[in-house]
């Protein structure tokens, strides 16, 4: 703990927001990994059970199954069941609207992780620039009174570069985590769409929809 504090101290004030960003990025990644688990978004067997009771016209039981799941898939399926008396196109619109809302919830905080990945290198670069300014100010001051100490100059540059290294060390894994979460969210969104299409076909078979047109 003491070593970490000394490292932050050497890097200067900008090491504080860099460290805060690293903690925030890790917290977002862990929280979204937990929230985007397949069992939480698409509970196993939910779509199959709902389709079975819908085929039996037991819509009240189908609603209960959706509500009990307390999941994005359950809410998407519920929107179609509640709109079952509408035309096929209208039911599909209900699915799409609810699906957009659920996808927005799944994507919550993911963009914040991407923003963190973008900002961290800039903070590191800013820390290096301000550190180098300080180093050359010292060079100007010492050169007027005598020879410049190369060891002091090298030490100052090394300290200035710490912030860039720290910023990149946070940004690279944060960006990888951002891309991974985006991919996982897209996979879950595709599963929601697939489940809604299965239910749409059960509620209003295409043959029936063509006859009403």
C-alpha positions, 0 to 999 in steps of 0.5 A: 500500500505504501509503495503504491502511494509513493508511486502516485506521489512521484507521478504528480497530481494527475496520477490521482484522476488516473487512479480514480479512472482505473478503479471506475473502469474495473468496477464498471467491467465487473458490474456489467459482466455480472449483469450481462450473464446469459442466465440473467438476460435470457433465463434457461428454458423461459422462451420454451415454457412461454411458447408451450403455454401460449400454444395452449392459449394459457396467456395468463400463465404465460404472463406469470412466467414472464413476470416471475423471470424478472429478466429482459427476455421476460419483459420483451415476451410480456410486451408481445403477450399483452399486445396479442390482440393487435395485428402482427405488425403492431405486435412486432412494434411492441417487441421492438420498442421493449427490446430497444429499452432493454438493450439500452439498459444492458448498455448502461455504463459501457460507454462510460468505460469506453470514455475512460479508455479514451481519456486515460492516455490523455491524462497521462500525456498531460502529466508528462507534458506538465512534468517536462515543463517543470524539468526544463524550468529547473534546467533554466534555473540551474544553468544560470547558476552553474552546470546542469546536473544530468542525473537530476535532469534524467530523474525529472524526465523519468518522473514525468514519463510515469503518468504516460505509462500509468495512463496507458496501463489503464487505457489498454485493458479498459478498451479491451474490456469495453470491446468485450462488453459491447460484443456480449451486449450485442449477443444478448440483444440478438437472443432477445430478438430471436425469442421475440420472433419465436413468440410472434410466430406463435401468437400470429402465424404468418399464414394467418397474417397473410389471410388478414391482409 
